[in-house]
């Protein structure tokens, strides 16, 4: 059971190790893009290539879906980046339902663990496999694998690393269940913290924050959904600018927070508490993502530009 690209390597590794995947459960096709063409999930695309049976229920409590699931007679269900399951689904297989979560549980329970680990300046992250129960991301832990978060790591880079380590951990989990060699550990709720869904307001930069907080927010939202800031253009219109790759300059200065310092040729940096955020890759509203030097060849910021 899974939807995005993150779930594909976990399915792939089970297929390549000759496990009998009786079906794949993913989201229904959804219209997307300018033409509103129906788009298949990454998991569905892979499952079609492998000739696997695919179930795409609108509602997970739907009686027809439940009956179809029962007919499959699966021993075990593996969930990677899917929806919250009702008990009638997760409690169905005799060996249980196990979930791969992209954090070191009980830390970062919730929808966006990769983003929040970086936004909060964590030095390590990882993956956890656990047995599902009622409350989301609270089941007993089977395996965990840790990875280091460098000071320059973006959410996209951590996502890709955890996607591969996660697949290996899923395989290890299935092998352990198959061999009846599992030792489940109850989560310690005292160490729990949450990773809620990212909304647009989360992504707007506040230039009165500290240098490190701004730096971590940009990394934690890059490349998607991406942090953004706003400024008034030469006509007085508010224009949005997304930031993808930045560096930080730690230095004392007397500039107002949010003031843009640029030669309009090679560099653009923004003053904040404790230094400057140097913009290396950005995207103006309605334009494509560019390196700052390329961007400045075709665009000149207003004089005394201050980000809002």
N, C-alpha and C positions, 0 to 999 in steps of 0.2 A: 504494500500500500504506500503510494508516494506520488508526488506531482512534479517538482522542479528538477533541474539538472543535478542538484545535490544528491538526489535519490538514485540516479541512473547507475553510478559505479557499484552501489550496493546490490542492485538487481543483477548487473553484469557479472559480478564476482560469484554470485550464487549459480548463475547459468553455467559459467566457465568451470565451476567445480562440480558440475553434474547433479545439482540438486533439482528435484522435480517441482518446478514452479507451476502449480496447477492454474493459477490466474494472477492477474495484476489488477489492482483496484486503483483508479485514479479519478481526477475530476472530469466532469463533462467538458467537451470542447466549448470554447468561449470566443465570441467575436472580439477582435482586437485590431488596432491600427486604423489608419485613415479609411480604408475600404471596409472596415468591420468584417473582415474575412474570419471564418471560424478557425481558431488556432488549437492545435493539439498540445497537450502537456508533453514535456521532455520525456517523461516515463512512458507515455502512450506511444510516442514515436519509436522509442527503443523496443517496446513490447511488440509493435507491429513488425519491425525488422526481424524479430526472433520468432514470429508466428505464435505468440502467446495469447491465451484467452484474456480478454480485457473487459472489465466491468466499470461502468461510469455512472454510478448512482447520483441522482440529484440530492436525495435525502438518504442518510445512512440508516435511518429507522424504517425505511420503506419495506413493506412486507415482501414484495417481489424480490428485492435485493437480498434480504435476509434469507429467503428460501433458496435463492440461487447460490448464496455463500455456503449454506448447509450442504447442498448437493455436491459441492466440491470436495467435502470430507477432508479438508486440510488438517494436517497434524499441528501446524505451527503458522502463525502470522507474523510477518516482519513489517514494521512501520518506519518509514523514513520521510520526514517532511510532508506530512499529510494533515488531515483534519482531526479534530477531537472525535474519538469513537464512542458510540453508546455501548453500554455493558453487554447488550445482546450480540454485539460484534466482537469486542475484545475478549469476552469470556467464552467464545464458541470453541476454539480448537483445544484438544486435550493437553497439548504442551504449552498452551498460553499464547499471548501476544507480546512481542518484545519490540521496543522502540529504540531507534538510534537518535540521540539528542546531541546537538553541537555545542555542548558546554560540559564543564565538570560539575555535574549535579551534586549537591542541591543548589549550587550557584547558577544563576541565570535560567531559571525556569521561565518558559514563555515563548513568544513568537519570534523574537529577534536577538538570540543569545550572542551571535557573532558580532553584531553591531555594538551591543551594549558593553561587551567585554573591552572593546577598543575605546569606545567613548569614555568609559570609566577608568582608562589608563591601566588596565590589568597587564601583568607581565607574563601570564600564561593562560592558556585555554585548553580545550581538548574535546573529546567525545565520550559519551556514556551510553552503554546499552543497559536497559532496565525493563522489568516486567510491568506491563500496564496494570493500573488499578483506577479507581474512580477519579481522584483528584489529579489534575493534569501535571505531568512531569514529576510525580512523587513516588513512583513505584520503586521496589527494591532493585538495587544496582547489581549487575552482573560484571561488566568490565568497564574500565576507563583507560584512556590513553591521553597523555598530556603533550602539549606542544608549547614552545616558547613564543611569546609575542614580542617582536623587536620594536624599537621606538619608531620605526618607519613603516611597520606593517599596516596595510589597509584592510578593510573588511573583505574586499574582493580576494586579496591574497590569502587571508586566513580561511575564507570560505573554500578556496580550491585545495588548500592543504588538508583541512578537516574532511572534505569530501572524499579524498583518497584514503586517509587514515580511518575514516568512518567505515568505508567499504571493507577494509581489512578486519576491523573490529566486528562488523556484522558477520563475516565469515567465521571468525573465531567464536562468536556467540552461538551460531547455528551448530558448529562442530561440537561445542561443549554440551548443548542441549541434546544433540543426537547421541552423545556418549554418556548422557545422564551424569555429567560431571560439573554440575552447577552449584555455586555457593553464593546465594543472594544476600546482599547486605542492605539493611534498612537505612534509608536516608536520614541524616541528622537535620531536622528542620531548623535547628539553631543557626546553621550556616547558610540558610537559604536566602536568596535574593532573586528579584524578578527581572525579566527582560521583555517589557511590554512591546506591542506593535509600534512601529515607527509611523508617526503622522507628520504632515507637512510642517506643523509648528515646531516639531522637534528639530527640523532641518535648518531652520533660520538661524543664522549666526548672530550672536550678541557680542558686539565689539567691546563691551564693558567687562566681559569675562576675562579671566587670566589667559596669558599666552598658551599655556599647556592645555587648558580646557578647550580653547578654540581649535588648537592643533589636533587634539584627540577627537573632537567632534567631526572635523573634516575627514580624518582617516577612517573613522568608524562608520561613515556614510558613503565612502568612495568604493566603487564607482556608482553604487545604487543604494538608496534613491538620490544621493548627492546632497551635500549642504549647499545653501545658497545665501546670498546677501543682496541688498537692493541699494540703488543710488538714483539720484535725479539726473537725467541726461540734460544736454544743453537746451532742450525745449521745455524742461521742467517736468517731463514725464518720468514716472518711476520705472526703472529698468531692473530686471533680475539677472544675477550672475551666479552660475554654479561654480564651485571649486572642487577639483578632483585631486590634484597633486600639489602639495605645498611643502615648504621647509620653514623652520623657525629661526629667527635671529634673536638671541637673548642679549639685550642691551638696554641701558637706561636712556630715556628720551623725554622730551617735553611736549611732544605732539598730542593732539586730541585723539582719544580712542576712535578708531574708524576712519581716520584720515588716510587717504591714498597718497603714497609717495612713489612717483614714477618719472622716468626720463622719456616716457612715451615711445621708447625704441626697444630697449632690451630687458627692462625689469619693471615690476609693479609689486609693491608691498604695502601692507596695511598696519598702521600703528595700533597697539593694544597694550594692556598692562604687562610690563616686563619685556617688551620688545616689539618685533615685527613678524607678521605672517607674510612670507614671500610666496606669491602665487606663481606656480610653475605650469599648471595645466588648468584651463578654465573654459567656460562655455557661456557666451552671451545668449540671453533669451532669444529663441528662434534661430540660433546659429549652431554650428557644429563645435565639438570639443577641440581645443587647440592648445599648442604650447604658447606661453606668454609672448615670446618674441614674434611668432607668426601672427598672433592676435593683434599685437601693437602695430604691425605693418598696415593693417587695414582698419584699425579703430583707434581713435584718440579719446581718452577719458576727459570729461569736463574739467576745467581749472578748479583747483581746491575741492576736488571730489571727496566727499565724505560718505561712507557707507552707513545706511540707516539701521 
